[in-house]
Amino acid sequence: FDRTKMTLTATLDQVFRKYVSRQLYHELSSKVNAKPMILLGGSQLTGKSTLANNLAVYYPNQGTFYSVGGMFRELARKKGITVAEQSKLLLEQLKDPFTSSRFDVDLDFATCEIIAGSQVPTTYGVVEGRQPAIMGEYLRSMFDKQNIIKIYVTCSNRERAIRFIQREFDKSSAAIADQCLPPDDGIADYKDLASIGKLMSGLNLPNIRAVADSFIENSNRDDDDLQRYINLYKVDYSDPALYDIVIDTTGRSALENLNYTVDRLSTDAKCKDIWKMCDSSIKKD
């Protein structure tokens, strides 16, 4: 794994030198401080945004929440395209060797600037998205950024489908889906989100076929984003080995997931001292 980290750092540095302005690149090292940063990665619909937001307010007025996914969605909105279309365009752009700028690389570098710590106005920061752990590892290797916790958030594909239905409809519709979708017992076809989308289309809900198609489009976005990072940075951000702890949110409420995560942070040997630093009310030695 150490070799993987070395490859990741070298590849990221090469990409940043190619696409990021020389001034911004050279200013990055001066923005690195020891401020604790909690970085959450994972696919969509796993509950990482909710968990990240809750961790940011766990110690009142001491944490700041940042959403890379929100920044990416805002860029797509300004372009007048869907997020899935934007991911597809960026993947296609990798085939053009003469591309002189990439807004996704700019977004990744902006994420590095946040994780560096100097622009975070509170005791600690919490960043969620696809790639924060990758950027955090780069800062740790290149500039000795300290006090980083990397969390990978996951959940079952079946539950991701139910959460999508709740987002598109309401809680009662999600309850119907929970009752009608086959259990995740290894028999039903839950190996990927596209397969689940086909199961969703059979639910007795209004406009469910369009919702199922949207779910499948979202699953394609997951695949496109993963492949783009593999092609661009030679790293799989879904590899649990990149992270300090893994949180499976399946079958738990948002509050239960928060409490479970805080318990892990408070007891894990790699995380507990950093997590303690996030509470400024604790007197430091």
HELIX and SHEET records of a PDB file:
HELIX    1   1 ASP A    2  TYR A   19  1                                  18    
HELIX    2   2 ARG A   22  GLU A   27  1                                   6    
HELIX    3   3 LEU A   28  LYS A   31  5                                   4    
HELIX    4   4 LYS A   48  ALA A   56  1                                   9    
HELIX    5   5 VAL A   68  LYS A   79  1                                  12    
HELIX    6   6 VAL A   83  GLN A   93  1                                  11    
HELIX    7   7 PHE A  103  ALA A  116  1                                  14    
HELIX    8   8 PRO A  132  PHE A  143  1                                  12    
HELIX    9   9 ASN A  157  GLU A  168  1                                  12    
HELIX   10  10 LYS A  171  CYS A  180  1                                  10    
HELIX   11  11 LEU A  193  MET A  200  1                                   8    
HELIX   12  12 ILE A  208  TYR A  233  1                                  26    
HELIX   13  13 PRO A  240  LEU A  242  5                                   3    
HELIX   14  14 ALA A  254  THR A  267  1                                  14    
HELIX   15  15 LYS A  272  MET A  277  1                                   6    
SHEET    1   A 5 GLY A  63  SER A  67  0                                        
SHEET    2   A 5 TYR A 124  GLY A 129  1                                        
SHEET    3   A 5 MET A  37  GLY A  41  1                                        
SHEET    4   A 5 ILE A 148  THR A 154  1                                        
SHEET    5   A 5 ILE A 245  ASP A 248  1                                        
END                                                                             
